[in-house]
């Protein structure tokens, strides 16, 4: 019967929903829920905590991990209810036993919704939806040639769970799949027509950007991916190509993207993530016409809390099994994802 410390703000908009979810595991676990060190210092059983869960959707403060760590000498596992872990990894790596402690995240929880968003963005530009809307507003009956996604090429920058879920949908549309990976991981490679392995300055990266009609970036945040999609990459793209960003906003040089969009060197872009969120009012992105912009809510489905909770409880069942030997899909704390 493991003791679990949930780092969450129970007074947040989703705090009540979290407490209801926690009831699901209270029959088999002792649960502590708080968002400040004073609560945990006074909580009975804190010294027995084996699992620390950072609940981002309920305002969980990941920085609290540093203060919580010395109170929990028995910790065997840390889990983040978010997919992005760039704020947690540096904290864990700096703690005693931190680099060796298994760390998992919500990988896979939101991939289906993000895949749908990516296809919606492709169709938005492919079927010229803005043109149709403008024609309706202007009461203009204007026939024009409408393209198909079938036969076009989509290049994935990063080929993890989100990209693979998107690739499956692209296959249904008859698209060609190029995958750019930064490691020799082979999971999902059967979904791609061609797999490239390369870094930010590799010829493989240049080739993927040059050949693709759509570029889908799902890279995680961190120093290794900072501005991975920048001026040189956008310069390689076709003038008819579209850039789609669904990973982390820090992976995209927004100034370079604005320049490419306004100059017409690429046809369009769709962004759901940004370097600074909420997007500042002074950002030039607001005034770019050929840009589809969403406020980091492509994964905000009606059941997103249950989706990420189910990922955690599946892992908890595995962890609680007497035959447990480890998580197969841990975050690589050296890579940061």
C-alpha positions in Angstrom: 0.0 0.0 0.0 2.2 2.9 -1.2 2.0 6.4 0.1 1.6 9.0 -2.6 2.3 12.8 -2.3 0.2 14.7 -4.9 1.7 18.2 -5.5 -1.5 20.2 -6.4 -3.5 23.2 -5.4 -6.8 21.9 -4.2 -8.3 25.4 -4.3 -7.5 25.7 -8.1 -10.3 25.4 -10.7 -9.4 21.7 -11.1 -8.6 21.0 -7.5 -12.0 19.5 -6.7 -11.8 17.3 -9.8 -8.4 16.1 -8.6 -9.7 15.2 -5.2 -12.5 13.1 -6.8 -9.9 11.3 -8.9 -7.7 10.7 -5.9 -10.6 8.7 -4.3 -10.1 6.1 -7.0 -6.7 5.1 -5.5 -7.3 5.7 -1.8 -8.5 2.2 -1.2 -5.1 0.9 -2.2 -2.8 3.9 -1.4 -2.3 6.5 1.3 -2.7 9.9 -0.4 -1.4 13.3 0.7 -2.4 16.3 -1.4 -0.9 19.8 -1.0 1.0 22.6 -2.7 3.3 24.0 0.0 6.0 22.6 2.1 4.2 23.5 5.4 1.4 21.2 4.6 3.7 18.3 3.8 5.9 19.0 6.9 2.9 18.5 9.1 1.4 15.6 7.2 1.3 12.2 8.9 3.2 9.6 7.0 5.2 12.0 4.9 8.4 10.0 5.7 6.8 6.9 4.0 6.1 8.6 0.7 7.2 6.3 -2.2 5.6 8.3 -5.1 5.5 12.0 -5.8 3.0 13.1 -8.4 3.1 16.7 -9.8 -0.4 17.5 -10.9 0.0 20.3 -13.5 -3.7 20.5 -14.4 -4.4 21.4 -10.7 -1.8 24.0 -10.4 0.9 21.7 -9.0 4.1 23.7 -8.2 7.0 21.6 -9.6 9.5 23.8 -7.7 8.1 22.3 -4.5 9.9 19.1 -5.4 13.2 20.5 -4.0 11.6 21.2 -0.6 9.6 18.0 -0.6 12.6 15.7 -1.4 14.4 15.7 2.0 11.0 15.0 3.7 10.5 11.8 1.6 13.6 9.6 1.9 11.7 6.6 0.6 10.7 8.0 -2.8 11.0 5.4 -5.5 9.1 7.1 -8.4 8.2 10.6 -9.6 5.5 11.2 -12.1 4.3 14.3 -13.9 0.7 14.6 -15.1 1.9 16.8 -18.0 3.7 15.5 -21.1 6.3 18.4 -21.0 8.9 17.9 -18.3 11.5 20.6 -19.1 10.8 22.4 -15.8 11.0 19.2 -13.7 14.1 17.5 -15.1 16.7 20.1 -14.0 15.2 20.0 -10.4 15.4 16.2 -10.3 18.9 16.1 -11.7 20.1 18.5 -9.0 18.7 16.4 -6.1 20.5 13.6 -4.2 19.2 10.4 -5.7 17.3 12.4 -8.2 19.1 11.3 -11.4 18.6 7.7 -10.4 14.9 8.0 -9.4 12.5 6.7 -12.1 10.6 9.7 -13.7 7.6 9.2 -15.9 5.1 11.6 -17.5 1.7 11.8 -19.3 3.2 10.6 -22.6 0.4 9.4 -24.8 -2.5 11.0 -22.9 -3.2 13.7 -25.4 -1.7 12.4 -28.7 -5.1 11.6 -30.3 -6.4 15.2 -29.9 -3.1 16.7 -31.0 -3.1 14.5 -34.1 -6.6 15.7 -35.0 -5.4 19.3 -34.6 -2.5 18.7 -36.9 -4.8 17.3 -39.6 -7.2 20.2 -39.1 -4.3 22.6 -39.7 -3.3 20.8 -42.8 -6.8 20.9 -44.2 -7.3 24.5 -43.2 -4.5 25.5 -45.6 -5.0 22.7 -48.1 -8.7 23.5 -48.7 -8.1 27.2 -48.5 -10.6 27.7 -45.7 -9.7 31.4 -45.1 -10.4 32.1 -48.8 -13.8 30.4 -48.5 -14.7 32.4 -45.4 -13.6 35.7 -47.1 -15.6 34.9 -50.2 -18.7 34.2 -48.1 -18.3 37.4 -46.2 -17.9 39.3 -49.5 -20.7 37.4 -51.2 -18.3 36.3 -53.9 -19.1 33.1 -55.9 -15.6 32.1 -57.0 -14.7 28.7 -58.1 -11.0 27.6 -57.7 -9.0 24.5 -57.9 -9.0 22.7 -54.5 -6.0 20.6 -53.6 -5.9 17.2 -51.9 -3.7 16.0 -49.0 -3.4 12.7 -50.9 0.1 12.3 -52.3 1.6 15.2 -50.4 4.5 14.8 -48.0 4.5 15.5 -44.3 7.8 15.8 -42.4 7.8 15.2 -38.7 10.4 16.9 -36.6 10.6 14.6 -33.7 8.8 11.2 -34.0 7.5 10.4 -30.6 4.0 9.4 -29.5 2.2 12.6 -30.8 3.9 12.4 -34.2 3.2 8.7 -34.6 -0.5 9.2 -33.8 -0.5 12.0 -36.4 1.3 9.9 -38.9 -1.4 7.2 -38.6 -4.1 9.8 -39.6 -1.9 11.1 -42.4 -1.6 7.5 -43.8 -5.4 7.5 -44.0 -5.2 10.5 -46.3 -2.6 8.8 -48.5 0.3 11.1 -47.5 3.9 10.3 -47.6 5.7 10.3 -44.2 9.2 11.5 -43.5 10.5 11.3 -39.9 13.4 13.2 -38.4 14.7 11.7 -35.2 17.5 12.8 -33.0 18.3 9.3 -31.9 18.4 5.8 -33.3 15.1 4.8 -31.6 13.2 2.6 -34.0 9.7 2.6 -32.4 7.1 3.7 -34.9 9.6 3.7 -37.9 7.2 1.4 -39.8 4.8 4.3 -40.1 7.3 6.3 -42.1 8.3 6.1 -45.7 11.8 7.3 -44.8 13.5 7.9 -41.4 16.3 10.4 -40.9 18.5 10.7 -37.9 20.2 14.1 -37.4 20.8 17.0 -35.2 19.9 20.7 -35.5 22.6 21.4 -38.1 22.5 18.1 -40.1 21.9 17.6 -43.7 19.1 15.1 -42.7 17.2 18.0 -41.2 17.7 20.2 -44.3 16.4 17.4 -46.5 13.2 16.8 -44.4 12.4 20.6 -44.4 13.2 20.8 -48.2 11.1 17.8 -49.3 8.0 18.3 -47.1 4.7 20.0 -48.0 3.9 20.1 -44.2 6.3 20.2 -41.3 5.0 19.1 -38.0 7.2 19.9 -35.0 6.4 17.9 -31.8 9.8 18.3 -30.1 10.0 18.6 -26.3 11.4 21.7 -24.7 14.9 22.1 -23.4 18.4 23.4 -24.3 18.9 20.7 -27.0 15.8 21.8 -28.9 15.9 25.6 -28.4 15.1 27.3 -31.7 15.5 24.0 -33.6 13.1 25.4 -36.2 14.7 28.7 -37.1 15.7 30.9 -40.0 17.9 28.3 -41.8 15.2 25.6 -41.5 12.4 27.9 -42.8 14.7 28.9 -45.7 14.8 25.2 -46.8 11.0 24.9 -47.0 9.0 25.1 -50.2 7.1 28.4 -50.8 3.9 26.3 -50.8 4.7 24.5 -47.5 3.1 24.9 -44.1 4.7 24.7 -40.7 2.8 23.2 -37.7 4.0 23.5 -34.1 2.5 21.3 -31.3 5.5 20.4 -29.1 7.0 23.3 -27.1 7.1 26.9 -28.2 10.8 27.3 -27.4 11.6 25.0 -30.3 10.6 27.7 -32.7 12.3 31.0 -33.5 9.1 33.0 -33.7 10.9 36.1 -35.1 12.3 34.0 -38.0 8.9 32.4 -38.6 7.1 35.8 -38.7 9.7 36.9 -41.3 9.1 33.9 -43.4 5.3 34.2 -43.3 5.2 37.9 -44.1 7.7 37.5 -46.9 5.7 34.6 -48.3 8.7 32.3 -48.4 6.4 29.7 -46.8 2.6 29.5 -47.3 1.4 29.3 -43.7 1.8 28.1 -40.2 -0.3 26.8 -37.3 0.9 27.3 -33.8 -0.6 25.9 -30.6 2.4 26.5 -28.4 4.5 29.6 -27.9 7.8 30.7 -26.3 5.9 32.9 -23.9 2.4 32.0 -22.8 -0.1 33.6 -22.7 1.2 35.2 -26.0 2.0 38.9 -25.3 -0.2 41.5 -26.9 2.8 43.0 -28.5 3.8 39.8 -30.3 3.9 40.3 -34.1 2.3 36.8 -34.4 -1.1 38.4 -33.8 -0.9 40.4 -37.0 0.2 37.6 -39.4 -2.6 36.8 -41.8 -1.5 33.3 -43.0 -1.2 32.0 -39.4 -3.6 29.7 -37.6 -3.2 30.4 -33.9 -4.6 28.5 -30.9 -3.9 29.3 -27.2 -2.2 26.0 -26.3 -5.5 24.2 -26.1 -5.3 21.6 -28.8 -5.1 19.0 -26.1 -7.7 20.6 -23.8 -10.5 18.0 -24.4 -13.5 17.5 -22.2 -11.9 14.4 -20.8 -8.2 15.5 -20.6 -8.1 15.1 -16.8 -9.3 11.6 -17.0 -6.9 10.8 -19.9 -3.8 11.9 -18.0 -5.2 10.3 -14.8 -5.6 7.0 -16.6 -2.0 7.1 -17.7 -0.9 7.5 -14.1 -3.2 4.8 -12.6 -2.0 2.3 -15.3 1.6 3.0 -14.1 0.5 2.8 -10.5 -0.9 -0.7 -11.1 2.3 -1.8 -12.6 4.4 -0.2 -9.8 2.2 -2.0 -7.2 2.6 -5.4 -8.8 5.0 -7.7 -6.8 6.7 -8.6 -10.1 7.4 -4.9 -11.1 10.9 -4.5 -12.6 10.7 -0.9 -13.9 8.9 1.4 -16.3 9.7 0.8 -20.0 8.9 4.4 -20.9 10.7 6.6 -18.4 11.8 10.1 -19.1 15.5 10.2 -20.1 16.8 12.8 -17.6 20.0 13.3 -19.6 18.1 14.2 -22.7 15.3 16.0 -20.8 12.4 14.1 -22.3 
